[in-house]
Amino acid sequence: MRTLSDAGYQGLGVQTDGHVITPPHRRFKKDAPEWDEEMYERQRKAHASRRIRVEHGIEH
């Protein structure tokens, strides 16, 4: 079983051999290249759009 989780569980994703899926890590904290910033935002939004279904299910 795989679980989509938020950024607070990023270390757990490595410890569980990929069973916990977290948003991508930021590679650059300062002065990130524009291409990296765009890629990071696309990946983050894709993860959030899949995860929102889970959050709505929990809410109900």
C-alpha positions as CSV (number, residue, x, y, z in Angstrom):
1,M,0.0,0.0,0.0
2,R,1.3,3.4,-0.9
3,T,0.5,6.6,1.1
4,L,0.5,10.2,-0.2
5,S,1.8,12.5,2.6
6,D,2.9,16.0,3.0
7,A,6.4,17.5,3.3
8,G,6.6,16.8,7.0
9,Y,7.1,13.1,6.3
10,Q,9.9,13.4,3.6
11,G,12.3,11.3,5.7
12,L,9.8,8.5,6.1
13,G,9.6,8.1,2.3
14,V,13.2,6.9,2.2
15,Q,12.8,4.7,5.3
16,T,9.8,2.8,3.9
17,D,11.2,1.9,0.5
18,G,8.8,4.2,-1.4
19,H,5.6,3.2,0.4
20,V,5.2,6.8,1.6
21,I,5.2,9.3,-1.3
22,T,6.1,12.8,-0.4
23,P,6.5,16.0,-2.4
24,P,9.9,16.6,-4.0
25,H,12.7,18.1,-2.1
26,R,14.1,21.5,-3.0
27,R,17.5,21.1,-4.6
28,F,18.4,24.8,-4.4
29,K,17.5,27.0,-1.5
30,K,19.0,30.2,-2.8
31,D,19.4,31.5,-6.4
32,A,17.7,28.5,-8.0
33,P,17.8,28.4,-11.8
34,E,14.6,29.2,-13.5
35,W,14.2,25.7,-15.0
36,D,14.6,24.1,-11.6
37,E,12.0,26.4,-10.0
38,E,9.5,25.6,-12.7
39,M,10.1,21.9,-12.5
40,Y,9.8,22.0,-8.7
41,E,6.4,23.8,-8.9
42,R,5.0,21.4,-11.5
43,Q,6.0,18.4,-9.3
44,R,4.7,20.0,-6.2
45,K,1.3,20.9,-7.7
46,A,0.9,17.4,-9.3
47,H,1.5,15.8,-5.9
48,A,-0.9,18.2,-4.2
49,S,-3.6,17.6,-6.7
50,R,-3.5,13.8,-6.1
51,R,-3.3,14.3,-2.4
52,I,-6.3,16.7,-2.1
53,R,-8.6,13.7,-2.9
54,V,-7.3,12.0,0.2
55,E,-7.7,15.1,2.3
56,H,-11.3,15.5,1.2
57,G,-12.0,11.8,2.0
58,I,-10.7,12.3,5.5
59,E,-12.7,15.4,6.0
60,H,-16.0,13.6,5.2
